Amino acid sequence: MTDTVIHPSAYVEPGAQIGAGCHIGPFCHVGPEVVLGAGVQLKSHVVVCGRTEIGDDTVVFPFAVLGEIPQDLKFKGEKTRLVIGKRNRIREHVTMNTGTEGGGGVTRVGDDGLFMAGCHVAHDAQVGDRVIVVNSAALAGHCVLEDDVIIGGLSGVHQWVRIGRGAIIGAVTMVTNDVIPYGLVQAPRGKLDGLNLVGLKRKGVDRSDITALRAAFQMLAQGEGAFQDRARRLGEETQSVYVRQIVDFVLGDSDRSFLTPG
């Protein structure tokens, strides 16, 4: 535990693996099966329990609880895990639960995410890289959030929903169906209202690809046949990598239907 600092009031149980350069602040509790990577910071009053792994240089703010058992009545105490990647910022009162046997056994969070105060990541969720979950938003069990997704404050994502790469969910929105990559969803019951053009421009996506995405969105909104049929035809015609991501997402496996363009 080279250069690691553990405050005298913190309790690190025997068996916990603490990486080099960690800082464990006042009144933290680290369980016996926890693995902290190098440079992890637990500010104060943080609880990390269960079979939880936290990647290098992640910072966890006061009163967060990571690795507690799922909020699922089907959970019977099976050994499951929470795996959090590198360089995440996990703010005050965030909760992230371990998985369930029926859901694959692992809740997984990628790298470079920002989880703002009071948000929740439920059992078996699969969260990609560079995801932002704003204050008091909640991800239900089995959700899939691909890379670069933003979830607005006070929003809720229904269990089993998939949200595609680069999509943005507005504040105070309930998302009950899958969201295509780069989609923009807003309104209380979640309406697919367009594309996340601001996010695409900030990312430096080429104008030609943005134009192709706009055309693809219109085809999905107004083309003939069922939504999947429109996506399939789109896949036969497009040469844009970004449009192909939408096509692959729509034609992929899902337990839910899609939010479709109005």
Backbone hydrogen bonds in HBPLUS format (Angstrom, degrees):
<---DONOR---> <-ACCEPTOR-->    atom                        ^
c    i                          cat <-CA-CA->   ^        H-A-AA   ^      H-
h    n   atom  resd res      DA  || num        DHA   H-A  angle D-A-AA Bond
n    s   type  num  typ     dist DA aas  dist angle  dist       angle   num
A0004-THR N   A0001-MET O   3.09 MM   3  5.38 159.4  2.14 130.8 129.4     1
A0021-GLY N   A0002-THR O   2.86 MM  19  6.16 151.1  1.94 157.5 166.8     2
A0005-VAL N   A0022-CYS O   2.86 MM  17  6.29 158.2  1.91 155.7 160.3     3
A0024-ILE N   A0005-VAL O   2.79 MM  19  6.17 167.4  1.81 165.2 168.8     4
A0007-HIS N   A0024-ILE O   2.89 MM  17  6.16 169.5  1.91 171.2 173.7     5
A0010-ALA N   A0007-HIS O   2.97 MM   3  5.39 157.4  2.02 116.5 123.8     6
A0011-TYR N   A0028-CYS O   2.85 MM  17  6.23 164.7  1.88 157.3 160.6     7
A0030-VAL N   A0011-TYR O   2.95 MM  19  6.33 164.0  1.97 155.4 158.8     8
A0013-GLU N   A0030-VAL O   2.94 MM  17  6.14 175.0  1.94 170.0 168.5     9
A0016-ALA N   A0013-GLU O   3.21 MM   3  6.05 168.4  2.23 143.8 146.2    10
A0017-GLN N   A0034-VAL O   2.93 MM  17  6.29 168.4  1.94 160.6 162.9    11
A0036-LEU N   A0017-GLN O   2.81 MM  19  6.13 170.6  1.82 170.7 172.4    12
A0019-GLY N   A0036-LEU O   2.89 MM  17  5.59 128.3  2.16 128.9 144.6    13
A0039-GLY N   A0020-ALA O   2.86 MM  19  6.26 147.7  1.96 145.9 156.7    14
A0023-HIS N   A0040-VAL O   2.92 MM  17  6.41 155.8  1.98 155.8 161.5    15
A0042-LEU N   A0023-HIS O   2.82 MM  19  6.18 166.4  1.84 166.9 170.9    16
A0025-GLY N   A0042-LEU O   2.78 MM  17  5.76 160.1  1.82 158.7 165.8    17
A0045-HIS N   A0026-PRO O   2.85 MM  19  6.33 158.2  1.90 156.4 163.8    18
A0029-HIS N   A0046-VAL O   2.87 MM  17  6.34 158.8  1.92 159.8 164.2    19
A0048-VAL N   A0029-HIS O   2.90 MM  19  6.26 167.9  1.92 169.8 173.8    20
A0031-GLY N   A0048-VAL O   2.82 MM  17  6.17 158.5  1.87 159.4 165.8    21
A0034-VAL N   A0031-GLY O   3.41 MM   3  5.58 166.0  2.43 112.0 113.0    22
A0035-VAL N   A0052-THR O   2.87 MM  17  6.30 157.9  1.92 159.8 164.3    23
A0054-ILE N   A0035-VAL O   2.92 MM  19  6.37 157.2  1.97 165.1 172.2    24
A0037-GLY N   A0054-ILE O   2.79 MM  17  5.93 151.3  1.87 162.1 172.0    25
A0057-ASP N   A0038-ALA O   2.87 MM  19  6.32 149.1  1.97 147.9 158.2    26
A0041-GLN N   A0058-THR O   2.96 MM  17  6.41 162.1  1.99 156.1 161.5    27
A0060-VAL N   A0041-GLN O   2.78 MM  19  6.08 163.7  1.80 162.8 168.4    28
A0043-LYS N   A0060-VAL O   2.85 MM  17  6.09 175.7  1.85 177.4 176.0    29
A0063-PHE N   A0045-HIS O   3.13 MM  18  5.10 136.0  2.33  99.4 111.7    30
A0047-VAL N   A0064-ALA O   3.05 MM  17  6.39 170.0  2.06 161.9 164.5    31
A0066-LEU N   A0047-VAL O   2.87 MM  19  6.24 165.4  1.89 162.8 165.2    32
A0049-CYS N   A0066-LEU O   2.93 MM  17  6.39 160.4  1.97 161.8 168.3    33
A0082-LEU N   A0051-ARG O   3.09 MM  31  6.39 153.7  2.17 144.6 145.9    34
A0053-GLU N   A0082-LEU O   2.91 MM  29  6.36 157.4  1.96 159.4 167.0    35
A0084-ILE N   A0053-GLU O   2.80 MM  31  5.93 167.3  1.82 155.2 159.6    36
A0055-GLY N   A0084-ILE O   2.85 MM  29  5.91 133.8  2.07 126.0 140.7    37
A0055-GLY N   A0085-GLY O   3.18 MM  30  4.48 127.4  2.47 116.6 116.0    38
A0087-ARG N   A0056-ASP O   2.87 MM  31  6.22 162.2  1.90 159.3 165.2    39
A0059-VAL N   A0088-ASN O   2.95 MM  29  6.34 159.9  1.99 163.4 165.2    40
A0090-ILE N   A0059-VAL O   2.92 MM  31  6.20 176.0  1.92 170.3 171.7    41
A0061-PHE N   A0090-ILE O   2.80 MM  29  6.11 165.3  1.82 172.2 174.6    42
A0093-HIS N   A0062-PRO O   3.30 MM  31  6.81 146.5  2.42 138.7 148.2    43
A0065-VAL N   A0094-VAL O   2.92 MM  29  6.38 157.1  1.97 161.2 168.9    44
A0096-MET N   A0065-VAL O   3.17 MM  31  6.69 152.3  2.25 152.6 157.7    45
A0067-GLY N   A0096-MET O   2.81 MM  29  6.03 163.2  1.84 159.3 165.1    46
A0098-THR N   A0068-GLU O   3.14 MM  30  6.30 158.5  2.18 160.1 164.9    47
A0075-PHE N   A0072-ASP O   2.99 MM   3  5.56 160.9  2.03 116.9 123.1    48
A0081-ARG N   A0105-GLY O   2.88 MM  24  6.22 163.4  1.91 155.9 161.2    49
A0099-GLY N   A0081-ARG O   3.16 MM  18  5.74 141.4  2.32 129.3 135.9    50
A0107-THR N   A0081-ARG O   3.07 MM  26  6.36 161.3  2.10 140.9 145.1    51
A0083-VAL N   A0107-THR O   2.87 MM  24  6.27 165.1  1.89 165.3 170.1    52
A0109-VAL N   A0083-VAL O   2.82 MM  26  6.20 160.1  1.86 164.2 167.8    53
A0085-GLY N   A0109-VAL O   2.89 MM  24  5.90 130.8  2.14 126.4 141.6    54
A0112-ASP N   A0086-LYS O   2.80 MM  26  6.23 160.7  1.84 163.7 170.4    55
A0089-ARG N   A0113-GLY O   2.91 MM  24  6.25 154.1  1.98 149.6 157.9    56
A0115-PHE N   A0089-ARG O   2.86 MM  26  6.18 172.3  1.87 171.9 173.5    57
A0091-ARG N   A0115-PHE O   2.84 MM  24  5.98 172.7  1.84 170.0 172.6    58
A0094-VAL N   A0091-ARG O   3.36 MM   3  6.08 147.3  2.47 141.7 138.2    59
A0118-GLY N   A0092-GLU O   2.86 MM  26  6.34 146.4  1.98 154.0 164.1    60
A0095-THR N   A0119-CYS O   3.14 MM  24  6.65 157.2  2.19 154.9 162.0    61
A0121-VAL N   A0095-THR O   2.90 MM  26  6.33 156.4  1.95 153.7 161.6    62
A0097-ASN N   A0121-VAL O   3.10 MM  24  6.56 156.5  2.16 167.2 174.4    63
A0103-GLY N   A0100-THR O   3.09 MM   3  5.18 143.0  2.24 100.4 111.3    64
A0105-GLY N   A0100-THR O   2.73 MM   5  4.65 129.5  1.99 156.2 146.6    65
A0104-GLY N   A0101-GLU O   3.44 MM   3  5.55 171.0  2.45 107.9 109.3    66
A0108-ARG N   A0125-ALA O   2.94 MM  17  6.34 161.8  1.97 162.7 166.3    67
A0127-VAL N   A0108-ARG O   2.78 MM  19  6.02 173.0  1.78 157.4 159.8    68
A0110-GLY N   A0127-VAL O   2.87 MM  17  5.90 126.1  2.16 125.7 142.1    69
A0130-ARG N   A0111-ASP O   2.82 MM  19  6.25 161.5  1.85 162.5 168.9    70
A0114-LEU N   A0131-VAL O   2.92 MM  17  6.41 156.7  1.97 155.6 162.3    71
A0133-VAL N   A0114-LEU O   2.92 MM  19  6.38 160.5  1.96 162.2 168.5    72
A0116-MET N   A0133-VAL O   2.85 MM  17  6.09 164.2  1.87 172.8 178.2    73
A0119-CYS N   A0116-MET O   3.29 MM   3  6.18 155.7  2.35 149.1 147.2    74
A0136-SER N   A0117-ALA O   3.01 MM  19  6.42 143.5  2.15 139.1 150.4    75
A0120-HIS N   A0137-ALA O   3.00 MM  17  6.54 147.6  2.11 148.9 158.5    76
A0139-LEU N   A0120-HIS O   2.89 MM  19  6.00 162.0  1.92 147.7 153.6    77
A0122-ALA N   A0139-LEU O   3.04 MM  17  5.90 149.3  2.14 145.5 155.2    78
A0125-ALA N   A0122-ALA O   3.35 MM   3  6.01 157.3  2.40 134.6 134.1    79
A0142-HIS N   A0123-HIS O   3.03 MM  19  6.53 150.2  2.12 148.3 157.8    80
A0126-GLN N   A0143-CYS O   2.81 MM  17  6.22 157.2  1.86 155.6 163.4    81
A0145-LEU N   A0126-GLN O   2.84 MM  19  6.23 163.4  1.87 157.4 162.2    82
A0128-GLY N   A0145-LEU O   2.76 MM  17  5.85 138.4  1.93 146.8 160.6    83
A0148-ASP N   A0129-ASP O   2.89 MM  19  6.31 161.4  1.93 165.0 171.3    84
A0132-ILE N   A0149-VAL O   2.98 MM  17  6.43 160.8  2.02 156.7 163.0    85
A0151-ILE N   A0132-ILE O   2.84 MM  19  6.24 160.4  1.88 160.2 166.9    86
A0134-VAL N   A0151-ILE O   2.93 MM  17  6.00 171.7  1.94 163.3 166.1    87
A0137-ALA N   A0134-VAL O   3.17 MM   3  5.97 146.8  2.28 149.9 147.3    88
A0154-LEU N   A0135-ASN O   3.00 MM  19  6.45 148.5  2.10 150.3 160.3    89
A0138-ALA N   A0155-SER O   2.92 MM  17  6.44 152.0  2.00 152.1 161.0    90
A0157-VAL N   A0138-ALA O   2.95 MM  19  6.34 155.0  2.01 163.9 171.5    91
A0140-ALA N   A0157-VAL O   3.06 MM  17  5.91 156.5  2.11 152.3 159.6    92
A0160-TRP N   A0141-GLY O   3.12 MM  19  6.61 142.7  2.27 146.3 157.1    93
A0144-VAL N   A0161-VAL O   2.99 MM  17  6.42 158.2  2.03 151.8 155.2    94
A0163-ILE N   A0144-VAL O   2.77 MM  19  6.18 157.0  1.83 163.4 171.5    95
A0146-GLU N   A0163-ILE O   3.01 MM  17  6.27 172.6  2.02 175.4 176.5    96
A0166-GLY N   A0147-ASP O   2.97 MM  19  6.42 154.6  2.03 153.7 160.9    97
A0150-ILE N   A0167-ALA O   3.10 MM  17  6.57 152.2  2.18 149.9 158.5    98
A0169-ILE N   A0150-ILE O   2.84 MM  19  6.15 158.1  1.88 156.1 163.6    99
A0152-GLY N   A0169-ILE O   2.77 MM  17  5.48 135.2  1.97 131.7 146.4   100
A0172-VAL N   A0153-GLY O   2.86 MM  19  6.24 162.6  1.89 160.0 165.5   101
A0156-GLY N   A0173-THR O   2.93 MM  17  6.39 156.5  1.98 151.7 157.5   102
A0175-VAL N   A0156-GLY O   2.85 MM  19  6.19 170.8  1.86 167.2 169.9   103
A0158-HIS N   A0175-VAL O   2.87 MM  17  5.98 177.2  1.87 171.2 171.3   104
A0161-VAL N   A0158-HIS O   3.27 MM   3  5.84 159.8  2.31 134.9 136.8   105
A0179-VAL N   A0162-ARG O   2.94 MM  17  6.41 157.1  1.99 156.0 163.6   106
A0164-GLY N   A0179-VAL O   2.89 MM  15  5.88 162.8  1.92 148.5 154.4   107
A0167-ALA N   A0164-GLY O   3.22 MM   3  5.89 154.1  2.29 143.2 141.2   108
A0182-TYR N   A0165-ARG O   2.79 MM  17  6.14 136.0  1.99 139.5 153.9   109
A0168-ILE N   A0183-GLY O   2.91 MM  15  6.35 158.4  1.95 163.2 170.1   110
A0185-VAL N   A0168-ILE O   2.98 MM  17  6.36 165.8  2.00 163.1 167.4   111
A0170-GLY N   A0185-VAL O   2.72 MM  15  6.02 168.6  1.73 165.5 169.7   112
A0174-MET N   A0188-PRO O   2.93 MM  14  5.87 148.8  2.03 129.2 138.2   113
A0178-ASP N   A0257-SER O   2.93 MM  79  6.22 152.5  2.01 160.5 152.3   114
A0259-LEU N   A0178-ASP O   2.87 MM  81  5.89 167.2  1.89 163.7 159.4   115
A0183-GLY N   A0180-ILE O   3.09 MM   3  5.43 146.0  2.21 139.6 136.1   116
A0196-ASN N   A0182-TYR O   2.70 MM  14  5.29 156.7  1.76 146.4 149.2   117
A0184-LEU N   A0194-GLY O   2.92 MM  10  5.15 144.6  2.04 133.7 127.4   118
A0193-ASP N   A0184-LEU O   2.75 MM   9  5.59 150.9  1.83 162.0 171.9   119
A0186-GLN N   A0191-LYS O   3.10 MM   5  5.45 155.4  2.16 145.0 147.6   120
A0191-LYS N   A0186-GLN O   2.79 MM   5  5.45 163.5  1.81 147.0 152.2   121
A0190-GLY N   A0187-ALA O   2.94 MM   3  5.16 164.8  1.97 121.4 121.3   122
A0197-LEU N   A0195-LEU O   2.88 MM   2  5.43 133.9  2.09 104.1  90.0   123
A0200-LEU N   A0196-ASN O   3.04 MM   4  6.34 154.5  2.10 150.1 157.9   124
A0201-LYS N   A0197-LEU O   2.94 MM   4  6.14 161.6  1.97 151.8 156.0   125
A0202-ARG N   A0198-VAL O   2.94 MM   4  6.14 161.2  1.97 150.5 156.1   126
A0203-LYS N   A0199-GLY O   3.02 MM   4  6.13 142.6  2.17 138.5 148.3   127
A0205-VAL N   A0200-LEU O   3.09 MM   5  5.56 167.4  2.11 161.0 157.0   128
A0204-GLY N   A0201-LYS O   2.96 MM   3  5.05 149.7  2.05 101.4 111.2   129
A0209-ASP N   A0206-ASP O   3.01 MM   3  5.39 125.4  2.32 106.0 119.5   130
A0210-ILE N   A0206-ASP O   3.08 MM   4  6.50 154.3  2.14 151.6 159.6   131
A0211-THR N   A0207-ARG O   2.86 MM   4  6.14 158.7  1.91 153.3 159.0   132
A0212-ALA N   A0208-SER O   2.97 MM   4  6.19 151.7  2.05 138.0 145.9   133
A0213-LEU N   A0209-ASP O   2.85 MM   4  6.11 151.0  1.94 145.7 153.7   134
A0214-ARG N   A0210-ILE O   2.91 MM   4  6.20 155.8  1.97 149.3 155.6   135
A0215-ALA N   A0211-THR O   3.03 MM   4  6.31 161.6  2.07 149.5 154.0   136
A0216-ALA N   A0212-ALA O   2.89 MM   4  6.09 153.1  1.96 144.6 152.7   137
A0217-PHE N   A0213-LEU O   2.89 MM   4  6.10 157.3  1.94 150.1 155.7   138
A0218-GLN N   A0214-ARG O   3.09 MM   4  6.40 158.1  2.14 148.5 153.8   139
A0219-MET N   A0215-ALA O   2.98 MM   4  6.27 153.7  2.06 146.3 153.7   140
A0220-LEU N   A0216-ALA O   2.88 MM   4  6.16 156.9  1.93 151.4 157.8   141
A0221-ALA N   A0217-PHE O   2.92 MM   4  6.13 141.6  2.07 142.1 153.3   142
A0222-GLN N   A0218-GLN O   2.86 MM   4  5.94 154.0  1.93 151.4 157.2   143
A0223-GLY N   A0219-MET O   2.81 MM   4  4.88 142.1  1.96 137.1 139.4   144
A0229-ASP N   A0226-ALA O   2.99 MM   3  5.11 118.4  2.38  98.1 114.2   145
A0230-ARG N   A0226-ALA O   2.97 MM   4  6.34 153.1  2.04 156.4 164.1   146
A0231-ALA N   A0227-PHE O   3.02 MM   4  6.34 158.0  2.07 148.8 155.0   147
A0232-ARG N   A0228-GLN O   2.89 MM   4  6.08 152.2  1.96 143.6 151.3   148
A0233-ARG N   A0229-ASP O   3.04 MM   4  6.31 159.9  2.08 148.5 152.8   149
A0234-LEU N   A0230-ARG O   2.91 MM   4  6.12 153.7  1.98 145.9 154.1   150
A0235-GLY N   A0231-ALA O   2.95 MM   4  6.21 149.6  2.04 147.0 154.4   151
A0236-GLU N   A0232-ARG O   3.26 MM   4  6.59 136.5  2.46 138.2 148.9   152
A0236-GLU N   A0233-ARG O   3.09 MM   3  5.13 129.7  2.35  95.9 109.3   153
A0237-GLU N   A0234-LEU O   3.10 MM   3  5.24 141.2  2.25 100.4 111.5   154
A0238-THR N   A0234-LEU O   2.99 MM   4  6.01 151.0  2.07 160.5 166.4   155
A0244-ARG N   A0240-SER O   2.96 MM   4  6.15 156.8  2.01 146.8 154.0   156
A0245-GLN N   A0241-VAL O   3.06 MM   4  6.37 140.4  2.23 139.9 149.5   157
A0246-ILE N   A0242-TYR O   3.37 MM   4  6.80 147.9  2.48 140.9 148.1   158
A0246-ILE N   A0243-VAL O   3.02 MM   3  5.17 120.5  2.39  99.4 114.0   159
A0247-VAL N   A0243-VAL O   3.01 MM   4  6.38 163.2  2.04 155.2 159.6   160
A0248-ASP N   A0244-ARG O   2.87 MM   4  6.07 170.2  1.88 155.8 157.8   161
A0249-PHE N   A0245-GLN O   3.05 MM   4  6.09 151.9  2.13 139.0 146.8   162
A0250-VAL N   A0246-ILE O   2.94 MM   4  6.19 166.8  1.96 159.5 161.7   163
A0251-LEU N   A0247-VAL O   3.00 MM   4  6.17 156.8  2.05 152.6 159.1   164
A0252-GLY N   A0249-PHE O   3.19 MM   3  5.13 155.7  2.25 100.4 107.7   165
